Amino acid sequence: MKVIVDTSVWSEVLRRPRGDRTGLHDEMEELIREGRVVMLGPIRQELLSGLRNDQQFRRLRDGLRSFPDHRLEVGDFEEAAVCFNRCRAKGLQGSNTDFLICSVGIRNGFEVFTFGRDFDGFGRVLALKRYVERFRG
């Protein structure tokens, strides 16, 4: 099954020095090796925003280019609005990007790999499949 890797996970992996490996690095390497990672344009944008210098930006941009964006469709944005409305009716808040991630996951049967606690609540309201790590460490 394909897995949308959220910004929170990418950030954690990318922040650690190469020699400071964790189970999360093993997890991501395995997902990449299996060809299961799904990239969304808004996640790419979040990852590339706020970098300190042009060299960091270019290096990360070039590395992320090996993950083509999943094509977003009108239905993804419409379903994201439905997700937003359903969650808001239950008192849950989230960003537009969070609900777009939920929508794409639900519509395509993808799992979502995130550290975002908001997704715990979303999962109680929406038919969201959360990715469960295999390499805990």
N, C-alpha and C positions, 0 to 999 in steps of 0.2 A: 504494500500500500504506500502511496506517495505521502509525503510529509511536508507541510508548510512550516518552515523554520522561522519563528518570529524574531524580531529585532533583539529581544532580550537574550535569546540564546546565542545569536551571532555575536552580540557585543561581548558576552562573557568569554566566548572562545577567542575572539580577536584581541581582547585586552591582555591576555596572559602571554608572557614571553614564551618563545618556542621550547625552551628547556623545561618549562613549568607545566608539564602535561598532567591532565586530570582525566577522570573517566568520561567527562564531557567531550574532551578531544577525541577519545576513542569512539564515542557515540557518533560524533559528527563525521569522522573519517569513514566509519562503517556506512552511514546513510549516504554519503557521497559515493563511496565505492559501489554501493548497491543501486545507484542512480535514482534514489528516492526523494531527493531534496527538491522542493518546489519553491521558486522565488517569485515574489510578487513585486511589481514596480514600487508600490508605496513602502515596502520593507527596504528595498534597495535605496530609495531616497532617504529614509531615516538613517540608514547605515552611513551614507555618504555625507550627510549634513553635519556641520559643526566640526569638521576635521581641522586641525591646527594649521596645516600648510598644504600647498599644492602637491608636494611630493607624496605626502600621506594619502591625499585624495586620489591621485593617479594610481598609486600602488594598489589601494583597496578597490578602486573602480575596475582596474584591469583584472584583478583576481576574481572579482564578482562576475565579470563578463562570462566566465565559464558556466554560469547558471542562467540560462535564458529565462526571461519572464514568462510566467503562465499568462496566457491571453485572457484578459478580463472582458466580460461581455455585459451588455445592458442588464441582463438578469442578475448578475452578481451585485450590481449597485442597487437594484430594486430589492433584492433579498437582504442586502445589508441594512436597508431602511426598515424592512420588516423585523429583522433581528434587533435593531435599535429600539423600535417601538415595543416589541414584546418584552425586552429587558427593562426598559424604562417603566413599563406598566408594573413591573415587579420591584421597582426601586433601585435598579442596577444602572450604573453609569459606565460609559466607555467612550473611546475615541472612534471617529469614523473609520480609521484604519483597523482598529480592533474588530469592528463589526463587518468590515470588508473581508478580513481574514476568516471570521466565522462563516460568512456567506459562501466564500469560495470553498472552504472546507466542507460545508454541508452539501453544497450543490454538486461537488465532484467526488465526494466520499474520501477526502483527504483527512489525515490526522493533523493536529496542530501541536507543534512542539514549542512550548512557551514557559517562561518563568513568571509571566504576568498573573498575579493573583485574581485579577478581574475575570479571567477566563474560567476560574472555578465557579463563579456565580453564573456566568453565561452558560456553562455546561449544565446547570440545573434547570435552565429555562429552554435552551436550544438543543437540537439533536447534534451536538458538537462532539467529535471524537478527539480525545486528547491522546497524544503520543506518550507512551510510557517508556522511560529510559531502560535500556538493557544493561548498561555499564554504570552502575552506581559506584561512586568512589569519593 
